[in-house]
Amino acid sequence: MVSFIRQDKLGALALAILLVVFIMGIFAPFFALHDPLEQNILMKFAGVSMEHPFGTDHLGRCIYSRMVFGIQNTVFLALLTMVCTIAIGVLVGIVAGYYGGVVDEVIMRFCDVMLSFPSQVMILAIVGIMGVGIENIIIANILIKWTWYARMIRGIVVSYAHKNYVLYAKTIGKSDSFIISHHLIPNITSEIIILGTLDMGWVIINISMLSFLGLGIQPPFPEWGAMLGEAKNTLITQPAQMIAPGMAILTVVACFNILGDSLRDILDPKRHNR
């Protein structure tokens, strides 16, 4: 019980941090102190000050302002990717788990083939074929990850598809759409939320990693991974350039993981029986 209360407190703290991040991202023009694209070579590598809370980069741009605007290109695009991935995975998983038979076999075998390849290698291959750009990174992440969600959701749906209330609904002639919308989706929503929250960190790291490699957001637009990529060129002379974007990625990913763990504890039906 003590560990659970402690986990709840950590989850609340993680949620509060994420809410602050989202608010700053939505209202970035109000929180930023400077134009994130404004260059001033005379202010190159300026130290921390009231005008530049995180200093400036190699082009004299305000790191703090670029961090604030970078939320939109890092966290928000990761959220968009996750929503699209879950939507496709849930749709396919419900169809496979509810109808079963040949449909289930075909879908699951295709998912098995896709999941047999390392995800990072597949994403790099897709981006290499489609070309550089954040749009292609989002598409690549969706194409690779939806199969995992389809398999997970399918397993959850199968566990509910043989419940008495579902069998009764079928017996009295309720349509498949009614059963899915009124019995299955409400029961799997908590699992979907938990899976999505825990996986947000993976998507953020993927987007940042590919931008770090120069395959995602292109200069001069701010993105945390791309900022790390720019800072690596001055790692020896100006190592502090990597602190802000690196800590931002670490903090947000950790918060999503902690929040996901807390939601799993809260939404776990077995918890109420202990």
C-alpha positions as CSV (number, residue, x, y, z in Angstrom):
1,M,0.0,0.0,0.0
2,V,2.8,2.4,0.8
3,S,4.5,1.7,-2.5
4,F,1.2,2.3,-4.3
5,I,0.7,5.7,-2.6
6,R,4.2,6.6,-3.4
7,Q,3.6,5.6,-7.1
8,D,0.5,7.8,-7.1
9,K,2.5,10.8,-5.9
10,L,5.1,10.2,-8.6
11,G,2.4,9.9,-11.2
12,A,0.8,13.2,-10.0
13,L,4.1,14.9,-10.2
14,A,4.8,13.5,-13.7
15,L,1.3,14.6,-14.9
16,A,1.9,18.1,-13.5
17,I,5.2,18.4,-15.4
18,L,3.7,17.1,-18.6
19,L,0.8,19.6,-18.3
20,V,3.3,22.4,-17.9
21,V,5.1,21.2,-21.0
22,F,1.9,21.0,-23.0
23,I,0.8,24.4,-21.9
24,M,4.2,25.9,-22.8
25,G,4.0,24.2,-26.2
26,I,0.5,25.4,-27.0
27,F,1.3,29.0,-26.0
28,A,4.9,29.0,-27.1
29,P,4.9,32.5,-28.5
30,F,3.9,33.8,-25.1
31,F,6.5,31.8,-23.1
32,A,9.4,32.3,-25.5
33,L,11.6,35.4,-25.0
34,H,12.9,35.6,-28.5
35,D,12.2,34.4,-32.1
36,P,13.6,30.9,-32.1
37,L,15.0,31.5,-35.6
38,E,16.6,34.9,-34.9
39,Q,20.3,34.8,-35.3
40,N,22.9,37.1,-33.7
41,I,26.5,36.1,-34.3
42,L,27.6,38.8,-31.8
43,M,25.8,36.8,-29.1
44,K,27.4,33.5,-30.1
45,F,27.7,31.1,-27.1
46,A,26.5,33.7,-24.7
47,G,26.2,32.5,-21.1
48,V,23.1,32.2,-18.9
49,S,21.3,35.5,-18.3
50,M,17.9,36.9,-17.7
51,E,17.7,37.7,-21.4
52,H,18.8,34.2,-22.3
53,P,18.0,31.7,-19.5
54,F,19.8,28.8,-21.2
55,G,22.4,30.9,-23.1
56,T,22.7,31.0,-26.9
57,D,23.9,28.5,-29.5
58,H,26.6,28.7,-32.2
59,L,24.4,31.1,-34.2
60,G,23.5,33.3,-31.3
61,R,19.9,32.0,-31.1
62,C,18.2,31.8,-27.7
63,I,18.3,28.2,-26.5
64,Y,15.4,28.7,-24.1
65,S,13.1,30.0,-26.9
66,R,14.1,27.2,-29.2
67,M,13.4,24.7,-26.4
68,V,9.9,26.1,-25.9
69,F,9.1,26.0,-29.6
70,G,10.7,22.6,-29.9
71,I,7.9,21.2,-27.8
72,Q,5.6,21.4,-30.8
73,N,8.0,19.6,-33.1
74,T,9.0,16.9,-30.5
75,V,6.1,16.2,-28.0
76,F,3.2,17.2,-30.2
77,L,4.3,15.4,-33.2
78,A,5.0,12.3,-31.1
79,L,1.4,12.6,-29.7
80,L,0.0,12.8,-33.3
81,T,2.0,9.8,-34.2
82,M,0.8,7.9,-31.2
83,V,-2.9,8.8,-31.8
84,C,-2.7,7.6,-35.5
85,T,-0.9,4.4,-34.5
86,I,-3.3,3.5,-31.8
87,A,-6.3,4.3,-34.0
88,I,-5.1,1.9,-36.7
89,G,-4.0,-0.8,-34.2
90,V,-7.3,-0.7,-32.3
91,L,-9.4,-0.9,-35.4
92,V,-7.4,-3.9,-36.8
93,G,-7.1,-5.5,-33.4
94,I,-10.8,-5.4,-32.7
95,V,-11.6,-6.8,-36.2
96,A,-9.1,-9.7,-35.7
97,G,-10.1,-10.5,-32.1
98,Y,-13.9,-10.2,-32.5
99,Y,-14.4,-12.0,-35.8
100,G,-11.6,-14.5,-35.5
101,G,-11.3,-17.3,-38.0
102,V,-9.5,-16.6,-41.3
103,V,-9.6,-12.9,-40.8
104,D,-7.7,-13.2,-37.5
105,E,-5.2,-15.7,-39.0
106,V,-4.4,-13.4,-42.0
107,I,-4.0,-10.3,-39.9
108,M,-1.9,-11.9,-37.1
109,R,0.4,-13.7,-39.6
110,F,1.0,-10.3,-41.3
111,C,1.7,-8.7,-37.9
112,D,4.1,-11.6,-37.0
113,V,6.1,-10.9,-40.2
114,M,6.3,-7.2,-39.5
115,L,7.2,-7.7,-35.8
116,S,10.0,-10.1,-36.8
117,F,12.1,-7.2,-38.1
118,P,13.9,-4.8,-35.7
119,S,11.8,-1.7,-35.5
120,Q,14.6,0.8,-35.6
121,V,16.1,-0.9,-38.7
122,M,12.7,-0.9,-40.5
123,I,12.1,2.8,-39.6
124,L,15.5,3.8,-41.0
125,A,14.8,1.7,-44.1
126,I,11.4,3.3,-44.7
127,V,12.8,6.8,-44.1
128,G,15.7,6.0,-46.5
129,I,13.2,5.0,-49.2
130,M,10.7,7.8,-48.7
131,G,13.3,10.5,-48.1
132,V,14.2,13.0,-45.3
133,G,11.5,14.8,-43.5
134,I,9.4,14.7,-40.3
135,E,6.3,13.6,-42.3
136,N,8.1,10.5,-43.5
137,I,9.3,9.8,-39.9
138,I,5.8,10.0,-38.6
139,I,4.6,7.6,-41.4
140,A,7.5,5.2,-40.8
141,N,6.7,5.1,-37.0
142,I,3.0,4.4,-37.7
143,L,3.7,1.7,-40.3
144,I,6.0,-0.1,-37.9
145,K,4.2,0.3,-34.6
146,W,0.5,-0.3,-35.5
147,T,1.1,-4.1,-35.8
148,W,2.3,-4.3,-32.2
149,Y,-0.8,-2.5,-31.0
150,A,-3.0,-4.7,-33.3
151,R,-1.6,-7.8,-31.6
152,M,-2.0,-6.4,-28.1
153,I,-5.5,-5.1,-28.6
154,R,-6.5,-8.4,-30.3
155,G,-5.4,-10.3,-27.2
156,I,-7.4,-8.0,-25.0
157,V,-10.5,-8.2,-27.2
158,V,-10.4,-12.0,-27.3
159,S,-10.4,-12.1,-23.4
160,Y,-13.6,-10.0,-23.4
161,A,-15.3,-11.5,-26.5
162,H,-16.4,-14.6,-24.6
163,K,-17.8,-12.8,-21.5
164,N,-21.4,-13.6,-20.6
165,Y,-22.7,-10.1,-21.4
166,V,-21.2,-10.3,-24.9
167,L,-22.6,-13.7,-25.5
168,Y,-26.0,-12.5,-24.2
169,A,-25.9,-9.5,-26.5
170,K,-25.3,-11.8,-29.4
171,T,-28.1,-14.2,-28.3
172,I,-30.7,-11.4,-28.3
173,G,-29.7,-10.3,-31.7
174,K,-27.6,-7.1,-31.0
175,S,-25.5,-6.0,-34.0
176,D,-21.7,-6.3,-34.1
177,S,-21.3,-2.6,-34.2
178,F,-23.5,-2.3,-31.0
179,I,-21.5,-5.0,-29.2
180,I,-18.2,-3.4,-30.2
181,S,-19.1,0.1,-29.3
182,H,-21.1,-0.6,-26.1
183,H,-19.2,-3.7,-24.6
184,L,-15.7,-4.0,-26.1
185,I,-14.4,-0.5,-26.5
186,P,-15.4,0.7,-23.0
187,N,-13.7,-2.3,-21.5
188,I,-10.4,-1.9,-23.5
189,T,-10.2,1.9,-23.2
190,S,-8.1,1.7,-20.0
191,E,-5.7,-0.7,-21.5
192,I,-5.3,1.5,-24.6
193,I,-4.6,4.5,-22.4
194,I,-2.0,2.7,-20.5
195,L,-0.3,1.3,-23.6
196,G,-0.3,4.6,-25.3
197,T,1.1,6.5,-22.3
198,L,3.9,4.0,-21.7
199,D,4.8,4.1,-25.4
200,M,4.9,7.9,-25.8
201,G,8.5,7.9,-24.6
202,W,9.5,5.4,-27.3
203,V,8.0,7.7,-30.0
204,I,9.6,10.8,-28.6
205,I,13.0,9.1,-28.6
206,N,12.5,7.8,-32.1
207,I,11.6,11.3,-33.5
208,S,14.5,12.9,-31.6
209,M,17.0,10.2,-32.7
210,L,16.1,10.6,-36.3
211,S,16.2,14.3,-36.1
212,F,19.6,14.0,-34.3
213,L,20.8,12.0,-37.4
214,G,19.6,14.7,-39.7
215,L,16.6,12.7,-41.1
216,G,13.8,14.5,-39.3
217,I,13.2,18.2,-38.6
218,Q,15.5,20.2,-40.8
219,P,17.4,23.4,-39.8
220,P,16.7,26.1,-38.8
221,F,13.5,24.8,-37.2
222,P,13.8,23.9,-33.5
223,E,13.4,20.3,-32.3
224,W,15.1,18.8,-29.3
225,G,16.8,15.9,-31.1
226,A,18.0,18.3,-33.9
227,M,19.3,20.7,-31.2
228,L,21.4,17.8,-29.8
229,G,22.7,17.1,-33.3
230,E,23.8,20.7,-33.7
231,A,25.3,20.8,-30.2
232,K,27.4,17.6,-30.8
233,N,29.6,19.7,-33.2
234,T,30.8,21.8,-30.2
235,L,30.8,19.0,-27.6
236,I,34.4,19.5,-26.7
237,T,34.5,23.3,-26.6
238,Q,30.9,24.0,-25.4
239,P,29.5,20.8,-23.7
240,A,26.8,22.8,-22.0
241,Q,25.0,23.2,-25.3
242,M,23.7,19.6,-24.9
243,I,22.3,20.0,-21.4
244,A,19.0,21.7,-22.1
245,P,17.7,19.5,-25.0
246,G,19.2,16.3,-23.5
247,M,17.5,16.9,-20.1
248,A,14.3,17.9,-21.7
249,I,14.1,14.6,-23.6
250,L,15.1,12.6,-20.5
251,T,12.6,14.4,-18.3
252,V,9.6,14.1,-20.6
253,V,10.2,10.5,-21.5
254,A,10.6,9.6,-17.8
255,C,7.4,11.5,-16.9
256,F,5.4,9.5,-19.5
257,N,6.9,6.2,-18.2
258,I,6.1,7.1,-14.6
259,L,2.6,8.3,-15.6
260,G,2.0,5.1,-17.5
261,D,3.0,3.0,-14.5
262,S,0.7,5.0,-12.2
263,L,-2.2,4.6,-14.6
264,R,-1.6,0.9,-14.8
265,D,-1.8,0.6,-11.0
266,I,-4.9,2.8,-10.8
267,L,-6.8,1.2,-13.6
268,D,-5.9,-2.4,-12.8
269,P,-9.1,-4.0,-11.7
270,K,-7.2,-6.5,-9.4
271,R,-6.0,-3.6,-7.3
272,H,-9.6,-3.0,-5.9
273,N,-9.7,-6.6,-4.7
274,R,-6.5,-6.5,-2.7
